[in-house]
Structures are given as C-alpha cells and as structure tokens.
C-alpha cells in the first residue's frame, strides 16, 4: 500500500469512526448528529473505490466495483437536511423527505444488472471505454444534483443567520460559518471533478490527478466536518426567546406607547449599558425593560430601522471608540478593548467596528491618537 492509499484509508477510518459516534451520540441535537453521521459514512464509502483501484485488488473485491459512486447522490440531501436539523426547531425526518433520495434509489436499480454480473464479466466491463463514458455521464448528473442542493443549503444558512440577528447580540458561537467552509470545499472538489470531465471530453486525460486529489480532498472534508460537527452546540433559540411570527401592522402597540417604550429603551441603554454583556439577548433586554420581546423587536425595527444585532453592536462600537481615544484605553490591547466593549471575539469586534466606522480599530486608534 502506497502513502496516498494510506491517507485515503485513514480518511475512511476517521469517517467510519466519527459517523458511528455521531449516530449513537446521546446528547445535543440528535437528529442533526445522525444526519451528519450518515453523511460521513457516505463520504467514507465513496472513496473506498480508490483504495481498490490503487492497490490492484479489484478481482478479489469485484462486488464493490462501481458501488462507491452510487452514494454521491446522498451527499446533497444529507447535507441539506443536516443544516435544516441544525436550524429548525424540533426538526423530524418525514416520509415525504424520502423523495429527495429517489435519484439514489434509481441509480441502484440501474446498477443491478452490473452488480449481478459474474466477476470476470464485471471486471471486463468496468475497465472498458464504454463504462468510462457511462461513469462520466452519471458523475456529471451527480455534480449538477449536488450543486442544486448546495444552492438551497446556502439559502438555509443565510436565512438562519438573518433570523438569529433579530434576537442575539453575539452570534460567533451559534453561526454556521464552518458549514459555509464545507460548502466551499464541496464546490471546490466537485468543481474539480467537472473540470476533469470537461478535459476528458476534450481529449485530455487527467484521470491520474482525479484519483489522488478527489479522495484526499474528501478525506479532509470528513475530518473537518466531523470535528466541527461534534463541537456544534444546539443553536436554535429557547421557546422563551422565540418571537411569534406576527405582522407588526397587527400589533396592539399604538404609536404613543411605542414612542414611550423607545425612550425607555434608549435611556436604559445609556444609563445601564446592558450591551457590555457579551451574551445579551432580546429576551434578557425585554425582561429588564418590562416590554414583551415582540414589542421590543418592533420598536427597534420600525423606530430605529435596525435589527437587534446591529442595534446592540452599534453601542458596543461607540464604547470601543471611547476606549480607543481614552488615556486608559491607550494601555489596552485591541482584544482587551473588544472584551471591555461587550464583544466575545476579536473577529466579531473588527467586523462590527468596520461596518460602523468604515475603518478597523487599529486605524481608528492611529487616526485619533
């Protein structure tokens, strides 16, 4: 076994281990964990064929030939439902969701005549030019299928991030940026596969690169998604933090009361500085003010034309600006100032600061020193 085969085998072993670990994990978001577990097992199985081909053991394990490609139709649906389970409260897999797996079922049925061939005929067909063209055609459809799911999965992530910004002031630990990384890796690997197919059609055979780059890339995805998946906390809001989906125009909040609540809110923000709490939520602020979360959200949205996330971080940035020009602040690092201002990460601080001031904290300090 060569070094590349060893790395591929290592990725398979990690995927199988993490897959079964997530499927049997008794804590956290069980639905999401199981779906990620099945996805990692699918990843592992998908690259098993590379081990067989690289080590010339196809005759001995001919029953596995071609099967690894079938599971590619599982990647898109499993990834999509995994993100849905992370972002939707009380997600449960229903019978109608099985429709998403019909391409996988149809491909199994299509492969049955090949699967039941005797080993000699199977090997002869598997390494034939006809089989290679057939494989490329199926792979092209699978890549298109995956990119469709990537598109809708990305929409889910965007919707989730927009939603949590209405109730949370810090989203570093509950966002799905790492899943965006997974999407980019997916797109990169399958984009490369499509490039190989196009080159093949053009008469340029890059299959040797395909056999190295694709399995190693999938092994990397297995390790990264398994690691981040195990670390991922339950990210949906508690029942008490969930705002009912009412239209503001149907709200019982009249304009005079709304203005009174607004002044109460602004006064509380200036005197009590609740934004210095890095874990401040809409629910916590509404409890302190004696205003319902729905009404507080309405006031911030309609009166200030902001969501809760931007509203709170605007105050934090102003606090940071004061510290950056204050003699005491000159002795503090940028990280210390971000923490003093209510941010729980330097990245979130830099992003919010630049959004408000159009410059980084370091640039602001330099210009106002």
C-alpha positions as CSV (number, residue, x, y, z in Angstrom):
1,X,0.0,0.0,0.0
2,X,1.5,3.4,-1.0
3,X,1.4,6.6,1.0
4,X,-1.6,8.0,-0.9
5,X,-3.6,4.8,-0.2
6,X,-2.7,5.0,3.4
7,X,-4.0,8.6,3.6
8,X,-7.2,7.6,1.9
9,X,-7.6,4.6,4.2
10,X,-7.0,6.9,7.2
11,X,-9.8,9.2,6.0
12,X,-12.1,6.2,5.6
13,X,-11.4,5.0,9.1
14,X,-11.9,8.5,10.6
15,X,-15.2,8.9,8.7
16,X,-16.5,5.5,9.9
17,X,-15.5,6.1,13.5
18,X,-17.0,9.6,13.6
19,X,-20.0,8.5,11.6
20,X,-21.0,5.8,14.1
21,X,-20.0,8.1,17.0
22,X,-22.4,10.8,15.8
23,X,-25.2,8.3,15.0
24,X,-25.0,6.8,18.6
25,X,-24.3,10.1,20.4
26,X,-26.9,10.6,23.1
27,X,-26.6,14.3,23.7
28,X,-27.0,17.5,21.7
29,X,-29.1,17.7,18.6
30,X,-29.7,14.0,17.9
31,X,-31.4,14.5,14.5
32,X,-28.5,16.6,13.2
33,X,-25.9,14.3,14.7
34,X,-27.4,11.3,13.0
35,X,-27.7,13.0,9.6
36,X,-24.0,14.2,9.8
37,X,-23.1,10.6,10.9
38,X,-24.8,9.2,7.8
39,X,-23.1,11.8,5.6
40,X,-19.6,10.9,7.0
41,X,-20.3,7.2,6.4
42,X,-21.3,8.1,2.8
43,X,-18.1,10.1,2.3
44,X,-16.1,7.2,3.6
45,X,-17.8,4.7,1.3
46,X,-17.5,7.0,-1.7
47,X,-13.7,6.9,-1.6
48,X,-13.3,3.2,-0.9
49,X,-13.2,2.5,-4.6
50,X,-10.0,4.5,-4.9
51,X,-8.3,2.1,-2.5
52,X,-9.4,-0.9,-4.6
53,X,-8.2,0.6,-7.8
54,X,-4.9,1.9,-6.5
55,X,-3.9,-1.5,-5.0
56,X,-5.0,-3.8,-7.8
57,X,-7.4,-5.9,-5.7
58,X,-10.4,-5.4,-7.9
59,X,-10.6,-9.1,-8.8
60,X,-10.8,-10.0,-5.1
61,X,-13.3,-7.3,-4.2
62,X,-15.2,-7.1,-7.5
63,X,-18.5,-7.0,-5.7
64,X,-17.6,-3.4,-4.6
65,X,-16.8,-2.1,-8.0
66,X,-18.9,0.9,-9.0
67,X,-20.8,0.9,-5.7
68,X,-18.8,3.8,-4.3
69,X,-20.1,6.2,-7.0
70,X,-23.8,5.5,-6.2
71,X,-23.6,7.2,-2.8
72,X,-22.7,10.6,-4.4
73,X,-26.5,11.1,-4.7
74,X,-26.7,11.0,-0.9
75,X,-24.4,13.9,-0.3
76,X,-26.7,16.8,-1.3
77,X,-29.9,15.6,0.5
78,X,-28.0,14.6,3.7
79,X,-26.1,17.9,3.8
80,X,-29.3,19.9,3.2
81,X,-31.2,18.0,5.9
82,X,-28.3,18.3,8.3
83,X,-28.4,22.1,8.1
84,X,-32.1,22.0,8.3
85,X,-31.9,20.0,11.5
86,X,-29.4,22.4,13.0
87,X,-31.5,25.5,12.2
88,X,-35.1,24.3,12.6
89,X,-36.7,23.7,15.9
90,X,-37.9,20.2,16.5
91,X,-36.9,19.0,13.1
92,X,-38.0,15.5,12.3
93,X,-37.4,13.4,9.2
94,X,-40.7,12.7,7.5
95,X,-41.9,10.3,4.8
96,X,-42.0,13.0,2.1
97,X,-38.4,13.7,2.7
98,X,-37.6,10.3,1.2
99,X,-38.4,11.8,-2.2
100,X,-35.1,13.5,-2.1
101,X,-33.4,10.1,-2.2
102,X,-35.1,8.9,-5.3
103,X,-32.1,9.6,-7.6
104,X,-30.0,7.4,-5.2
105,X,-32.6,4.6,-5.5
106,X,-32.9,4.9,-9.3
107,X,-29.1,4.6,-9.6
108,X,-29.1,1.4,-7.5
109,X,-31.8,-0.1,-9.8
110,X,-29.8,1.0,-12.8
111,X,-26.7,-0.7,-11.4
112,X,-28.4,-4.0,-10.6
113,X,-27.6,-5.7,-14.0
114,X,-23.9,-4.7,-13.5
115,X,-23.9,-5.9,-9.8
116,X,-25.2,-9.4,-10.7
117,X,-22.6,-10.0,-13.4
118,X,-20.1,-12.7,-12.7
119,X,-16.7,-11.3,-11.6
120,X,-15.0,-11.8,-15.0
121,X,-17.6,-10.0,-17.0
122,X,-17.9,-7.3,-14.4
123,X,-14.1,-6.6,-14.5
124,X,-14.1,-6.6,-18.3
125,X,-17.0,-4.1,-18.4
126,X,-15.7,-1.9,-15.5
127,X,-12.4,-1.2,-17.3
128,X,-13.9,-0.8,-20.7
129,X,-14.2,2.6,-22.6
130,X,-18.0,2.3,-22.6
131,X,-18.1,2.0,-18.8
132,X,-15.8,5.1,-18.5
133,X,-18.1,7.2,-20.6
134,X,-21.1,5.9,-18.7
135,X,-19.4,6.8,-15.4
136,X,-18.6,10.3,-16.6
137,X,-22.2,10.9,-17.7
138,X,-23.6,9.7,-14.3
139,X,-21.0,11.8,-12.5
140,X,-22.0,14.9,-14.4
141,X,-25.6,14.4,-13.3
142,X,-24.5,13.8,-9.7
143,X,-22.4,17.0,-9.7
144,X,-25.3,19.0,-11.0
145,X,-27.5,17.4,-8.4
146,X,-25.1,18.3,-5.6
147,X,-24.8,22.0,-6.7
148,X,-28.6,22.3,-6.6
149,X,-28.5,21.2,-3.0
150,X,-25.6,23.4,-2.2
151,X,-27.6,26.4,-3.5
152,X,-30.6,25.6,-1.3
153,X,-28.4,24.7,1.7
154,X,-26.7,28.1,1.4
155,X,-30.1,29.8,1.4
156,X,-30.9,27.9,4.6
157,X,-27.7,29.2,6.3
158,X,-28.4,32.8,5.2
159,X,-32.0,32.6,6.5
160,X,-30.7,31.2,9.8
161,X,-28.1,33.9,10.2
162,X,-30.6,36.6,9.5
163,X,-33.1,35.1,11.9
164,X,-30.7,34.9,14.9
165,X,-29.6,38.5,14.4
166,X,-33.2,39.5,15.4
167,X,-32.7,38.1,19.0
168,X,-29.0,37.7,19.6
169,X,-26.3,40.3,20.1
170,X,-23.4,37.9,19.6
171,X,-23.5,35.1,17.0
172,X,-19.9,33.8,17.0
173,X,-20.7,30.6,18.8
174,X,-24.0,29.8,17.1
175,X,-23.4,30.8,13.5
176,X,-22.8,28.3,10.7
177,X,-19.7,29.8,9.1
178,X,-18.0,26.5,9.3
179,X,-20.7,25.0,7.2
180,X,-20.0,27.6,4.6
181,X,-16.5,26.3,4.6
182,X,-18.0,22.8,4.0
183,X,-19.9,24.3,1.1
184,X,-16.8,25.9,-0.4
185,X,-14.9,22.6,-0.1
186,X,-17.8,20.7,-1.7
187,X,-17.9,23.2,-4.5
188,X,-14.1,23.0,-5.0
189,X,-13.9,19.2,-5.1
190,X,-16.9,18.7,-7.4
191,X,-15.9,21.7,-9.5
192,X,-12.6,20.0,-10.0
193,X,-14.4,16.8,-10.9
194,X,-16.4,18.6,-13.5
195,X,-13.2,20.1,-14.9
196,X,-11.7,16.6,-15.2
197,X,-14.9,15.5,-17.1
198,X,-14.7,18.5,-19.5
199,X,-11.0,17.8,-20.1
200,X,-11.8,14.1,-20.8
201,X,-14.5,15.1,-23.3
202,X,-11.9,17.4,-24.9
203,X,-9.5,14.5,-25.3
204,X,-7.2,15.4,-22.3
205,X,-7.0,12.6,-19.8
206,X,-6.3,13.8,-16.3
207,X,-7.7,10.8,-14.5
208,X,-4.4,10.2,-12.6
209,X,-4.9,13.6,-10.9
210,X,-8.5,12.7,-10.2
211,X,-7.5,9.5,-8.3
212,X,-5.3,11.5,-6.0
213,X,-6.9,14.9,-5.4
214,X,-10.5,13.8,-5.0
215,X,-10.1,11.1,-2.3
216,X,-7.6,13.2,-0.4
217,X,-9.9,16.2,-0.5
218,X,-12.9,14.1,0.6
219,X,-10.8,12.8,3.5
220,X,-10.1,16.4,4.5
221,X,-13.8,17.2,4.4
222,X,-14.5,14.1,6.6
223,X,-12.1,15.2,9.3
224,X,-13.2,18.9,9.3
225,X,-16.9,18.2,9.2
226,X,-16.6,15.5,11.9
227,X,-14.6,17.8,14.2
228,X,-16.8,20.8,13.8
229,X,-20.0,18.8,13.9
230,X,-19.0,17.3,17.3
231,X,-18.3,20.8,18.6
232,X,-21.5,22.4,17.2
233,X,-23.9,23.4,20.0
234,X,-27.7,23.4,19.8
235,X,-28.2,26.7,18.1
236,X,-31.9,27.4,17.9
237,X,-33.4,29.8,20.4
238,X,-35.2,28.7,23.6
239,X,-39.0,28.8,23.5
240,X,-39.0,31.9,25.6
241,X,-36.7,33.6,23.1
242,X,-38.7,32.7,20.1
243,X,-40.6,35.7,18.7
244,X,-44.1,34.9,17.4
245,X,-44.4,35.5,13.7
246,X,-47.0,38.3,13.8
247,X,-47.1,41.1,11.3
248,X,-46.2,44.4,13.0
249,X,-49.2,46.1,11.5
250,X,-51.5,43.8,13.5
251,X,-49.6,44.6,16.7
252,X,-51.5,46.1,19.6
253,X,-48.7,48.6,20.2
254,X,-50.0,52.1,19.5
255,X,-47.7,54.9,18.4
256,X,-47.8,56.8,21.6
257,X,-46.9,53.7,23.7
258,X,-44.3,52.8,21.1
259,X,-42.6,56.2,21.5
260,X,-42.7,55.8,25.3
261,X,-41.0,52.4,25.0
262,X,-38.4,53.8,22.6
263,X,-37.4,56.5,25.1
264,X,-37.3,53.9,27.9
265,X,-35.1,51.7,25.8
266,X,-32.7,54.5,24.8
267,X,-32.4,55.7,28.4
268,X,-31.8,52.2,29.7
269,X,-29.1,51.7,27.1
270,X,-27.3,54.9,28.1
271,X,-27.5,54.5,31.9
272,X,-27.3,50.8,32.5
273,X,-25.1,49.8,29.4
274,X,-26.5,46.3,29.1
275,X,-24.6,45.9,25.8
276,X,-21.5,45.3,27.8
277,X,-22.9,41.8,28.5
278,X,-21.5,39.7,25.7
279,X,-24.4,37.2,25.9
280,X,-27.1,39.8,25.8
281,X,-30.3,38.6,24.1
282,X,-33.6,40.2,23.1
283,X,-35.3,38.2,25.8
284,X,-33.0,39.4,28.5
285,X,-33.3,43.0,27.5
286,X,-37.0,42.8,27.2
287,X,-37.3,41.3,30.7
288,X,-35.1,44.1,32.1
289,X,-37.3,46.8,30.5
290,X,-40.7,45.1,31.2
291,X,-41.5,45.1,27.5
292,X,-42.5,42.0,25.5
293,X,-39.8,40.6,23.1
294,X,-42.3,41.1,20.2
295,X,-42.9,44.8,21.0
296,X,-39.2,45.5,21.7
297,X,-38.3,43.9,18.4
298,X,-40.9,46.0,16.6
299,X,-39.6,49.2,18.2
300,X,-36.0,48.5,17.1
301,X,-37.1,47.5,13.6
302,X,-39.6,50.3,13.0
303,X,-38.4,53.2,15.0
304,X,-34.6,52.7,14.6
305,X,-34.7,50.8,11.3
306,X,-32.2,48.2,12.7
307,X,-32.3,44.6,13.8
308,X,-31.4,43.7,17.4
309,X,-27.9,42.5,16.5
310,X,-26.9,45.8,14.8
311,X,-28.6,47.9,17.4
312,X,-26.6,46.4,20.3
313,X,-23.3,46.3,18.4
314,X,-23.6,49.9,17.5
315,X,-23.5,50.7,21.2
316,X,-20.6,48.4,21.6
317,X,-18.6,50.1,18.8
318,X,-19.3,53.5,20.4
319,X,-18.0,52.2,23.7
320,X,-14.9,50.9,21.9
321,X,-14.4,54.2,20.2
322,X,-14.4,56.0,23.6
323,X,-11.9,53.5,25.0
324,X,-9.6,53.7,22.0
325,X,-9.2,57.5,22.4
326,X,-9.2,57.5,26.3
327,X,-5.8,57.5,28.1
328,X,-6.8,54.3,29.9
329,X,-7.6,52.7,26.6
330,X,-4.2,53.5,25.2
331,X,-2.8,51.0,27.6
332,X,-5.1,48.2,26.5
333,X,-4.7,45.9,23.5
334,X,-7.4,45.7,20.8
335,X,-8.5,42.4,22.1
336,X,-8.9,43.8,25.6
337,X,-10.9,46.7,24.3
338,X,-13.2,44.4,22.3
339,X,-13.9,42.4,25.5
340,X,-14.4,45.6,27.6
341,X,-16.9,46.8,25.0
342,X,-19.0,43.6,25.1
343,X,-17.7,41.6,22.2
344,X,-16.8,38.0,22.7
345,X,-14.3,37.7,19.9
346,X,-11.8,40.0,18.1
347,X,-13.2,38.9,14.7
348,X,-16.7,40.0,15.6
349,X,-15.3,43.2,17.0
350,X,-13.3,44.1,13.9
351,X,-16.3,43.2,11.6
352,X,-18.8,45.4,13.6
353,X,-16.3,48.2,14.1
354,X,-15.5,48.5,10.4
355,X,-19.2,48.3,9.5
356,X,-20.0,51.3,11.7
357,X,-16.9,53.4,11.2
358,X,-15.5,52.2,7.8
359,X,-12.1,51.6,9.4
360,X,-10.5,49.0,11.6
361,X,-10.0,49.6,15.4
362,X,-6.2,50.0,14.8
363,X,-6.8,52.6,12.0
364,X,-9.2,54.5,14.3
365,X,-6.7,54.5,17.1
366,X,-4.0,55.7,14.8
367,X,-6.1,58.5,13.4
368,X,-7.4,59.6,16.8
369,X,-4.3,59.0,18.9
